[in-house]
Amino acid sequence: MEELIGFIPPITKVIAGGALLISTLCSLNFIEAHDLFFDMSLILEKHEYWRVFTTFLYFGSFGIGTFIHLFALFQNSKMLEVMMFQGQLAEFLYFIILSCSIMLLIAPTFNLYFLSESLFMCITYLLSKKNREARVALIGLPINIPYTFLPYIFLMFGTEKTKIIGMIIAHVYYYLEDVLPMLPTTKNFRLLRPPSVIRYLAERVEQ
């Protein structure tokens, strides 16, 4: 098991491992959904700070849908971290932190309590934009589809606003980081450079 976990990049290990742990604890009835959702009043008044993190990790108790989400989350996050952000751990960490921060800021406006679907779709959509030429096999089906279609496949199982918000955030990030710097007028200017504190954290993780 340790050898297998060693092949998992650090940020994916935290995200996928945390989601797996939450689902396991929920399935064993050690914790319940009402202990995990995002609520600013509970965070500020009752100091339940863990809700800032658990809102991104709750996919429900074990079931077919949960297994599919956990597997896809692991695969997509790993591919994004290892291939699309190869040698750029600080950039990937900044993408995750920035995306999650925006989700937390807008969650009260849209009455969002669980942001796991938003984070999942954010990762999946960015991978689909950065990995256009690759193809992926759908679980249980003998067909391969372009990664470009992958986010919309998941939308077919419910177009909740949480999913759409994740896609919008990822699209804005992709434009600012991958499209805008390539325009002749911007001269490779990058608006989303990781701050020094993020680079420091990434260096500590890599040690």
Contacts in CASP RR format, 6 or more apart in sequence:
PFRMAT RR
TARGET T0000
AUTHOR 0000-0000-0000
METHOD contacts of the structure
MODEL  1
MEELIGFIPPITKVIAGGALLISTLCSLNFIEAHDLFFDMSLILEKHEYW
RVFTTFLYFGSFGIGTFIHLFALFQNSKMLEVMMFQGQLAEFLYFIILSC
SIMLLIAPTFNLYFLSESLFMCITYLLSKKNREARVALIGLPINIPYTFL
PYIFLMFGTEKTKIIGMIIAHVYYYLEDVLPMLPTTKNFRLLRPPSVIRY
LAERVEQ
5 13 0 8 1.000
6 13 0 8 1.000
8 16 0 8 1.000
8 74 0 8 1.000
8 78 0 8 1.000
9 78 0 8 1.000
9 81 0 8 1.000
9 82 0 8 1.000
9 89 0 8 1.000
10 89 0 8 1.000
10 205 0 8 1.000
10 206 0 8 1.000
11 77 0 8 1.000
11 81 0 8 1.000
11 89 0 8 1.000
11 92 0 8 1.000
11 93 0 8 1.000
11 96 0 8 1.000
11 205 0 8 1.000
12 74 0 8 1.000
12 77 0 8 1.000
12 78 0 8 1.000
12 81 0 8 1.000
15 56 0 8 1.000
15 57 0 8 1.000
15 73 0 8 1.000
15 77 0 8 1.000
15 96 0 8 1.000
15 119 0 8 1.000
16 70 0 8 1.000
16 73 0 8 1.000
16 74 0 8 1.000
16 77 0 8 1.000
16 78 0 8 1.000
18 57 0 8 1.000
19 57 0 8 1.000
19 58 0 8 1.000
19 59 0 8 1.000
19 70 0 8 1.000
19 73 0 8 1.000
19 116 0 8 1.000
20 70 0 8 1.000
21 57 0 8 1.000
22 31 0 8 1.000
22 36 0 8 1.000
22 54 0 8 1.000
22 57 0 8 1.000
22 58 0 8 1.000
22 59 0 8 1.000
22 60 0 8 1.000
23 58 0 8 1.000
23 59 0 8 1.000
23 60 0 8 1.000
23 61 0 8 1.000
23 62 0 8 1.000
23 66 0 8 1.000
23 70 0 8 1.000
24 62 0 8 1.000
25 31 0 8 1.000
26 32 0 8 1.000
26 33 0 8 1.000
26 58 0 8 1.000
26 60 0 8 1.000
26 61 0 8 1.000
27 61 0 8 1.000
27 62 0 8 1.000
33 58 0 8 1.000
33 60 0 8 1.000
33 114 0 8 1.000
35 54 0 8 1.000
36 51 0 8 1.000
36 54 0 8 1.000
36 55 0 8 1.000
36 57 0 8 1.000
36 58 0 8 1.000
36 114 0 8 1.000
37 51 0 8 1.000
37 54 0 8 1.000
37 55 0 8 1.000
37 58 0 8 1.000
37 113 0 8 1.000
37 114 0 8 1.000
38 51 0 8 1.000
38 52 0 8 1.000
38 55 0 8 1.000
38 104 0 8 1.000
38 107 0 8 1.000
38 112 0 8 1.000
38 113 0 8 1.000
38 114 0 8 1.000
38 115 0 8 1.000
39 48 0 8 1.000
39 51 0 8 1.000
39 113 0 8 1.000
40 108 0 8 1.000
42 48 0 8 1.000
42 51 0 8 1.000
43 49 0 8 1.000
43 51 0 8 1.000
43 52 0 8 1.000
52 104 0 8 1.000
55 104 0 8 1.000
55 107 0 8 1.000
55 113 0 8 1.000
55 114 0 8 1.000
55 115 0 8 1.000
55 116 0 8 1.000
56 100 0 8 1.000
56 103 0 8 1.000
56 115 0 8 1.000
56 116 0 8 1.000
56 118 0 8 1.000
56 119 0 8 1.000
57 116 0 8 1.000
58 114 0 8 1.000
58 116 0 8 1.000
59 65 0 8 1.000
59 66 0 8 1.000
59 69 0 8 1.000
59 70 0 8 1.000
59 73 0 8 1.000
59 116 0 8 1.000
59 120 0 8 1.000
60 66 0 8 1.000
68 139 0 8 1.000
69 116 0 8 1.000
69 120 0 8 1.000
71 139 0 8 1.000
72 120 0 8 1.000
72 124 0 8 1.000
72 139 0 8 1.000
72 154 0 8 1.000
73 120 0 8 1.000
73 123 0 8 1.000
76 120 0 8 1.000
76 123 0 8 1.000
76 124 0 8 1.000
76 127 0 8 1.000
76 150 0 8 1.000
77 123 0 8 1.000
79 127 0 8 1.000
79 131 0 8 1.000
80 92 0 8 1.000
80 123 0 8 1.000
80 126 0 8 1.000
80 127 0 8 1.000
80 130 0 8 1.000
81 89 0 8 1.000
81 92 0 8 1.000
83 131 0 8 1.000
84 126 0 8 1.000
84 127 0 8 1.000
84 130 0 8 1.000
84 131 0 8 1.000
85 91 0 8 1.000
85 92 0 8 1.000
85 95 0 8 1.000
89 202 0 8 1.000
89 205 0 8 1.000
89 206 0 8 1.000
90 194 0 8 1.000
90 198 0 8 1.000
90 199 0 8 1.000
90 201 0 8 1.000
90 202 0 8 1.000
90 203 0 8 1.000
91 194 0 8 1.000
93 194 0 8 1.000
93 198 0 8 1.000
93 201 0 8 1.000
93 202 0 8 1.000
93 205 0 8 1.000
94 192 0 8 1.000
94 194 0 8 1.000
94 195 0 8 1.000
94 198 0 8 1.000
95 126 0 8 1.000
95 173 0 8 1.000
95 177 0 8 1.000
96 119 0 8 1.000
97 198 0 8 1.000
98 173 0 8 1.000
98 192 0 8 1.000
99 119 0 8 1.000
99 122 0 8 1.000
99 166 0 8 1.000
99 169 0 8 1.000
99 170 0 8 1.000
99 173 0 8 1.000
100 115 0 8 1.000
100 119 0 8 1.000
102 169 0 8 1.000
103 112 0 8 1.000
103 115 0 8 1.000
103 118 0 8 1.000
103 119 0 8 1.000
103 122 0 8 1.000
103 165 0 8 1.000
103 166 0 8 1.000
103 169 0 8 1.000
104 115 0 8 1.000
106 112 0 8 1.000
106 165 0 8 1.000
107 113 0 8 1.000
107 115 0 8 1.000
110 161 0 8 1.000
110 165 0 8 1.000
112 118 0 8 1.000
112 161 0 8 1.000
112 162 0 8 1.000
112 165 0 8 1.000
114 162 0 8 1.000
115 162 0 8 1.000
117 160 0 8 1.000
117 162 0 8 1.000
117 163 0 8 1.000
117 166 0 8 1.000
118 162 0 8 1.000
118 163 0 8 1.000
118 165 0 8 1.000
118 166 0 8 1.000
118 169 0 8 1.000
119 166 0 8 1.000
120 154 0 8 1.000
120 163 0 8 1.000
121 151 0 8 1.000
121 154 0 8 1.000
121 162 0 8 1.000
121 163 0 8 1.000
121 164 0 8 1.000
121 166 0 8 1.000
121 167 0 8 1.000
121 170 0 8 1.000
122 166 0 8 1.000
122 167 0 8 1.000
122 169 0 8 1.000
122 170 0 8 1.000
123 170 0 8 1.000
124 150 0 8 1.000
124 151 0 8 1.000
124 154 0 8 1.000
125 151 0 8 1.000
125 166 0 8 1.000
125 167 0 8 1.000
125 170 0 8 1.000
125 171 0 8 1.000
125 174 0 8 1.000
126 170 0 8 1.000
126 173 0 8 1.000
126 174 0 8 1.000
127 147 0 8 1.000
127 150 0 8 1.000
128 147 0 8 1.000
128 148 0 8 1.000
128 149 0 8 1.000
128 150 0 8 1.000
128 151 0 8 1.000
129 148 0 8 1.000
129 170 0 8 1.000
129 171 0 8 1.000
129 174 0 8 1.000
129 178 0 8 1.000
130 174 0 8 1.000
130 178 0 8 1.000
131 147 0 8 1.000
132 146 0 8 1.000
132 147 0 8 1.000
132 148 0 8 1.000
133 146 0 8 1.000
134 146 0 8 1.000
134 147 0 8 1.000
135 144 0 8 1.000
135 145 0 8 1.000
135 146 0 8 1.000
135 147 0 8 1.000
136 144 0 8 1.000
136 145 0 8 1.000
136 146 0 8 1.000
136 147 0 8 1.000
136 150 0 8 1.000
137 143 0 8 1.000
137 144 0 8 1.000
138 144 0 8 1.000
138 145 0 8 1.000
138 153 0 8 1.000
145 153 0 8 1.000
151 167 0 8 1.000
154 163 0 8 1.000
155 163 0 8 1.000
155 164 0 8 1.000
173 192 0 8 1.000
176 191 0 8 1.000
176 192 0 8 1.000
177 190 0 8 1.000
177 191 0 8 1.000
177 192 0 8 1.000
180 186 0 8 1.000
180 189 0 8 1.000
180 191 0 8 1.000
181 188 0 8 1.000
181 189 0 8 1.000
181 190 0 8 1.000
182 188 0 8 1.000
194 202 0 8 1.000
END
